[in-house]
Amino acid sequence: MSTVTANEIELARQGREYYRRVLRAKLEPEHKGQYLVLDVETGEYELDEDECAALHRARAGKPHTVFYILRVGYPTVGRI
């Protein structure tokens, strides 16, 4: 079982804050339910109905970046 690092916690905090402050109003009306893959350092993102497709496109230009992922309009990405 892996543990969450301080860097991962900070990435999630920054991602949530950026989404709330900059992207929520812009994306929720039209893209609810889609997956957002966000580079918190640049603000660049990919959107798609398929989480893997969005992540694949985001990683194509930034293979070493760690991304923040959320489902637009939902409190979690998925259910367990």
N, CA, C and O of each residue as an XYZ file, in Angstrom:
320
protein
N       0.838     -1.168      0.000
C       0.000      0.000      0.000
C       0.889      1.239      0.000
O       1.802      1.351      0.818
N       0.622      2.168     -0.916
C       1.442      3.372     -0.990
C       0.844      4.475     -0.111
O      -0.354      4.498      0.171
N       1.711      5.369      0.301
C       1.256      6.498      1.098
C       1.274      7.752      0.240
O       2.039      7.852     -0.719
N       0.437      8.692      0.590
C       0.354      9.954     -0.139
C       1.452     10.876      0.377
O       1.634     11.023      1.585
N       2.179     11.492     -0.545
C       3.272     12.382     -0.157
C       2.758     13.815      0.012
O       1.665     14.163     -0.435
N       3.570     14.621      0.663
C       3.232     16.038      0.838
C       3.111     16.735     -0.515
O       2.276     17.624     -0.682
N       3.941     16.335     -1.481
C       3.865     16.929     -2.822
C       2.539     16.598     -3.491
O       1.955     17.450     -4.162
N       2.058     15.378     -3.316
C       0.773     14.977     -3.913
C      -0.386     15.731     -3.264
O      -1.333     16.126     -3.944
N      -0.311     15.925     -1.973
C      -1.352     16.683     -1.266
C      -1.368     18.127     -1.762
O      -2.434     18.702     -1.980
N      -0.202     18.700     -1.935
C      -0.107     20.081     -2.412
C      -0.592     20.191     -3.860
O      -1.276     21.155     -4.204
N      -0.252     19.228     -4.707
C      -0.728     19.219     -6.086
C      -2.251     19.195     -6.114
O      -2.865     19.938     -6.880
N      -2.867     18.354     -5.294
C      -4.325     18.270     -5.238
C      -4.923     19.580     -4.745
O      -5.940     20.032     -5.271
N      -4.309     20.188     -3.749
C      -4.810     21.466     -3.244
C      -4.748     22.539     -4.330
O      -5.707     23.285     -4.527
N      -3.626     22.612     -5.026
C      -3.471     23.594     -6.098
C      -4.452     23.331     -7.237
O      -5.035     24.265     -7.787
N      -4.632     22.070     -7.587
C      -5.563     21.722     -8.657
C      -6.994     22.095     -8.317
O      -7.699     22.682     -9.138
N      -7.427     21.755     -7.102
C      -8.793     22.110     -6.669
C      -8.991     23.627     -6.677
O     -10.015     24.131     -7.138
N      -7.999     24.337     -6.161
C      -8.101     25.796     -6.080
C      -8.142     26.420     -7.465
O      -8.957     27.310     -7.710
N      -7.284     25.976     -8.376
C      -7.267     26.519     -9.735
C      -8.595     26.229    -10.435
O      -9.148     27.093    -11.116
N      -9.096     25.019    -10.262
C     -10.378     24.668    -10.865
C     -11.481     25.571    -10.317
O     -12.272     26.125    -11.081
N     -11.531     25.717     -9.001
C     -12.574     26.522     -8.376
C     -12.495     27.984     -8.835
O     -13.514     28.588     -9.170
N     -11.306     28.536     -8.849
C     -11.108     29.950     -9.135
C     -11.194     30.299    -10.619
O     -11.731     31.349    -10.974
N     -10.668     29.429    -11.495
C     -10.511     29.783    -12.905
C     -11.420     28.989    -13.849
O     -11.988     29.560    -14.780
N     -11.562     27.689    -13.619
C     -12.200     26.842    -14.624
C     -13.654     26.458    -14.368
O     -14.396     26.231    -15.325
N     -14.082     26.378    -13.123
C     -15.416     25.858    -12.809
C     -16.518     26.552    -13.602
O     -17.291     25.884    -14.288
N     -16.605     27.856    -13.524
C     -17.677     28.592    -14.197
C     -17.615     28.421    -15.714
O     -18.643     28.418    -16.392
N     -16.428     28.282    -16.223
C     -16.230     28.132    -17.666
C     -16.614     26.725    -18.156
O     -17.168     26.582    -19.246
N     -16.324     25.692    -17.359
C     -16.475     24.317    -17.836
C     -17.758     23.609    -17.411
O     -18.290     22.807    -18.179
N     -18.264     23.877    -16.225
C     -19.383     23.080    -15.718
C     -20.649     23.151    -16.561
O     -21.299     22.122    -16.741
N     -21.026     24.294    -17.079
C     -22.277     24.279    -17.834
C     -22.249     23.361    -19.065
O     -23.230     22.676    -19.356
N     -21.144     23.354    -19.769
C     -21.084     22.635    -21.042
C     -20.390     21.276    -20.972
O     -20.640     20.420    -21.821
N     -19.535     21.060    -19.992
C     -18.699     19.865    -19.970
C     -18.923     18.974    -18.752
O     -18.061     18.160    -18.423
N     -20.054     19.112    -18.082
C     -20.324     18.322    -16.882
C     -20.205     16.826    -17.196
O     -20.766     16.330    -18.174
N     -19.463     16.127    -16.342
C     -19.262     14.694    -16.508
C     -18.001     14.324    -17.260
O     -17.567     13.174    -17.206
N     -17.406     15.273    -17.961
C     -16.162     14.979    -18.669
C     -14.999     15.002    -17.683
O     -15.104     15.560    -16.591
N     -13.903     14.393    -18.082
C     -12.708     14.352    -17.251
C     -11.777     15.495    -17.644
O     -11.542     15.755    -18.824
N     -11.262     16.158    -16.633
C     -10.317     17.250    -16.801
C      -8.961     16.767    -16.321
O      -8.835     16.282    -15.197
N      -7.953     16.895    -17.158
C      -6.576     16.579    -16.795
C      -5.826     17.908    -16.853
O      -5.630     18.481    -17.925
N      -5.408     18.387    -15.675
C      -4.876     19.735    -15.521
C      -3.402     19.730    -15.133
O      -2.988     19.019    -14.217
N      -2.619     20.535    -15.844
C      -1.244     20.820    -15.450
C      -1.328     22.041    -14.545
O      -1.536     23.153    -15.028
N      -1.171     21.850    -13.248
C      -1.365     22.952    -12.301
C      -0.292     24.033    -12.422
O      -0.509     25.163    -11.985
N       0.841     23.712    -12.996
C       1.899     24.710    -13.146
C       1.615     25.683    -14.281
O       1.965     26.859    -14.184
N       0.989     25.214    -15.352
C       0.751     26.075    -16.518
C      -0.713     26.445    -16.705
O      -1.012     27.427    -17.384
N      -1.629     25.687    -16.121
C      -3.056     25.915    -16.340
C      -3.575     25.250    -17.607
O      -4.764     25.348    -17.912
N      -2.703     24.576    -18.348
C      -3.133     23.870    -19.555
C      -3.893     22.618    -19.153
O      -3.586     21.995    -18.138
N      -4.889     22.252    -19.955
C      -5.685     21.080    -19.615
C      -6.243     20.406    -20.853
O      -6.285     20.980    -21.941
N      -6.664     19.178    -20.651
C      -7.365     18.389    -21.663
C      -8.698     17.963    -21.068
O      -8.793     17.706    -19.868
N      -9.721     17.889    -21.901
C     -11.047     17.429    -21.513
C     -11.456     16.284    -22.416
O     -11.165     16.296    -23.612
N     -12.138     15.285    -21.844
C     -12.636     14.183    -22.657
C     -13.650     13.383    -21.854
O     -13.631     13.396    -20.623
N     -14.538     12.685    -22.560
C     -15.472     11.756    -21.923
C     -14.719     10.562    -21.352
O     -15.195      9.902    -20.428
N     -13.554     10.291    -21.903
C     -12.716      9.158    -21.514
C     -11.492      9.688    -20.770
O     -10.680     10.416    -21.341
N     -11.365      9.324    -19.503
C     -10.260      9.800    -18.672
C      -8.900      9.442    -19.276
O      -7.985     10.265    -19.289
N      -8.776      8.226    -19.769
C      -7.497      7.773    -20.341
C      -7.142      8.551    -21.596
O      -5.972      8.863    -21.818
N      -8.131      8.870    -22.421
C      -7.864      9.634    -23.641
C      -7.363     11.035    -23.305
O      -6.428     11.529    -23.935
N      -7.980     11.675    -22.317
C      -7.546     13.016    -21.911
C      -6.127     12.967    -21.351
O      -5.304     13.827    -21.665
N      -5.841     11.970    -20.528
C      -4.514     11.837    -19.940
C      -3.467     11.532    -21.013
O      -2.356     12.059    -20.967
N      -3.818     10.694    -21.961
C      -2.891     10.356    -23.050
C      -2.521     11.609    -23.848
O      -1.349     11.820    -24.161
N      -3.513     12.438    -24.176
C      -3.228     13.670    -24.924
C      -2.371     14.629    -24.100
O      -1.447     15.250    -24.626
N      -2.679     14.747    -22.810
C      -1.908     15.654    -21.960
C      -0.460     15.196    -21.850
O       0.461     16.013    -21.891
N      -0.264     13.903    -21.713
C       1.098     13.362    -21.572
C       1.888     13.373    -22.872
O       3.115     13.279    -22.847
N       1.213     13.485    -23.997
C       1.910     13.472    -25.287
C       2.950     14.586    -25.356
O       4.038     14.381    -25.892
N       2.636     15.735    -24.832
C       3.575     16.848    -24.874
C       4.348     17.042    -23.586
O       5.312     17.806    -23.554
N       3.936     16.357    -22.514
C       4.564     16.538    -21.201
C       4.654     15.193    -20.492
O       3.946     14.970    -19.509
N       5.496     14.306    -20.961
C       5.523     12.944    -20.415
C       5.936     12.831    -18.952
O       5.660     11.812    -18.319
N       6.589     13.849    -18.401
C       7.070     13.759    -17.019
C       6.270     14.620    -16.040
O       6.608     14.706    -14.859
N       5.220     15.247    -16.535
C       4.393     16.099    -15.684
C       3.427     15.242    -14.872
O       2.912     14.235    -15.359
N       3.188     15.655    -13.631
C       2.167     15.021    -12.795
C       0.930     15.895    -12.912
O       0.990     17.099    -12.663
N      -0.187     15.295    -13.288
C      -1.411     16.037    -13.546
C      -2.433     15.867    -12.424
O      -2.439     14.864    -11.710
N      -3.288     16.863    -12.290
C      -4.442     16.792    -11.402
C      -5.630     16.396    -12.271
O      -5.862     17.005    -13.315
N      -6.384     15.384    -11.851
C      -7.510     14.891    -12.643
C      -8.788     15.017    -11.830
O      -8.820     14.661    -10.652
N      -9.839     15.521    -12.459
C     -11.144     15.562    -11.818
C     -12.233     15.357    -12.856
O     -12.000     15.466    -14.060
N     -13.407     15.061    -12.371
C     -14.578     14.925    -13.236
C     -15.389     16.196    -13.074
O     -15.835     16.515    -11.972
N     -15.578     16.911    -14.147
C     -16.243     18.210    -14.125
C     -17.653     18.079    -13.550
O     -18.464     17.285    -14.027
N     -17.922     18.872    -12.520
C     -19.242     18.912    -11.922
C     -19.496     17.860    -10.855
O     -20.615     17.753    -10.353
N     -18.470     17.074    -10.495
C     -18.617     16.016     -9.495
C     -17.541     16.157     -8.437
O     -16.451     16.649     -8.730
N     -17.825     15.731     -7.200
C     -16.837     15.863     -6.133
C     -15.695     14.845     -6.213
O     -14.647     15.049     -5.600
N     -15.883     13.761     -6.956
C     -14.844     12.736     -7.096
C     -14.740     12.313     -8.559
O     -15.641     12.556     -9.363
N     -13.616     11.675     -8.880
C     -13.416     11.177    -10.244
C     -14.300      9.973    -10.510
O     -14.830      9.820    -11.610
N     -14.465      9.110     -9.501
C     -15.258      7.889     -9.685
C     -15.681      7.311     -8.362
O     -15.503      7.920     -7.307
N     -16.251      6.110     -8.437
C     -16.694      5.399     -7.230
C     -15.919      4.119     -7.083
O     -15.470      3.531     -8.066
N     -15.765      3.690     -5.849
C     -15.098      2.410     -5.576
C     -16.162      1.384     -5.267
O     -15.843      0.224     -5.004
